[in-house]
Amino acid sequence: MASDITLYWASGSVPSWRAMICLEEKGLSGYNSKFLSFQKGEHKSEEVLKINPRGQVPTFKHGDAVVNESLGVCLYLENTFKNQGIKLLPDDPVQQALVLQRTIEVDNIRDKAIGGIFHYSLRTKPEDRDEAYLKGAKKALAEELKTWEGYLAQHDGSYIAGKDFTLADTSLFPMLTFVVRNQLPLKERFPRLASYYERLKERPSVKTSWPPHWQTTPAPHLMKDA
Ligand SMILES: N[C@@H](CCC(=O)N[C@@H](CS)C(=O)NCC(=O)O)C(=O)O
């Protein structure tokens, strides 16, 4: 039951958003939603550290079951609420493997966008930034997105692992939104990804769980020239 579930999450956390989309897709929108403020350090509170020693989000509880990795949370939800809401993992082993592959491959975008560009830019003073490094990092991100543009071409631009919405979309969409928010010119460079983004952003599970501060606070234009 949704009321037995608690999700600790933070606004702007891509993995938190993935878990939230999965909860919505599985028809569990009545879960206990515990918003944590990074600014106030609430993710390091005793309540969170007790069940997640890293003090990270998302942190998830369902009765006595505790799951801390966002992918673990989504797989747990799919297995526990198999016959409820949207089926996130197909039964066919070949299709399932593709969905899992795409789901895990999203880490390549994360490493390039968040690790390679976002964290570097925010943690390095403008005068200390290595512009040649940043240029290379942006090129690597653009190359990565080209691969995803190609994936969409294989499926007539519907969903990222085929004709149905799956776990892979719950992983890709939040990450893609992060990139769009940082002003990467998706429409000009990656038209299939751009129309995928436009379509999925209207999905009810996505709209209800959109990170609140992303609706009100602009991001630095870190990927404008990627
Ligand atoms: N692999 C984890 C990543 C979790 C993670 O890195 N969460 C970040 C926010 S996006 C966090 O809580 N950072 C605070 C910290 O590490 O202290 C997952 O997918 O759930």
The ligand as a Tripos MOL2 file, in Angstrom:
@<TRIPOS>MOLECULE
LIG
   20    19     1     0     0
SMALL
NO_CHARGES

@<TRIPOS>ATOM
      1 N1         23.5630    6.0990   -7.0270 N.3       1 LIG1
      2 C1         22.6870    6.8240   -6.1430 C.3       1 LIG1
      3 C2         23.1210    8.2780   -6.1210 C.3       1 LIG1
      4 C3         22.5300    9.0520   -4.9750 C.3       1 LIG1
      5 C4         23.1260   10.4370   -4.8840 C.2       1 LIG1
      6 O1         24.2730   10.6770   -5.2930 O.2       1 LIG1
      7 N2         22.3660   11.3750   -4.3470 N.am      1 LIG1
      8 C5         22.8750   12.7230   -4.2060 C.3       1 LIG1
      9 C6         21.8720   13.7340   -4.7360 C.3       1 LIG1
     10 S1         21.6550   13.5990   -6.4480 S.3       1 LIG1
     11 C7         23.0530   13.0490   -2.7360 C.2       1 LIG1
     12 O2         22.2730   12.6370   -1.9050 O.2       1 LIG1
     13 N3         24.1070   13.7970   -2.4330 N.am      1 LIG1
     14 C8         24.4090   14.2410   -1.0970 C.3       1 LIG1
     15 C9         25.6060   13.5580   -0.5220 C.2       1 LIG1
     16 O3         26.1670   12.6470   -1.1390 O.co2     1 LIG1
     17 O4         25.9810   13.9550    0.5720 O.co2     1 LIG1
     18 C10        21.2460    6.6540   -6.6280 C.2       1 LIG1
     19 O5         21.0290    6.4720   -7.8270 O.co2     1 LIG1
     20 O6         20.3270    6.6750   -5.7920 O.co2     1 LIG1
@<TRIPOS>BOND
     1     1     2 1
     2     2     3 1
     3     2    18 1
     4     3     4 1
     5     4     5 1
     6     5     6 2
     7     5     7 1
     8     7     8 1
     9     8     9 1
    10     8    11 1
    11     9    10 1
    12    11    12 2
    13    11    13 1
    14    13    14 1
    15    14    15 1
    16    15    16 2
    17    15    17 1
    18    18    19 2
    19    18    20 1
@<TRIPOS>SUBSTRUCTURE
     1 LIG1         1 GROUP 0 **** ****
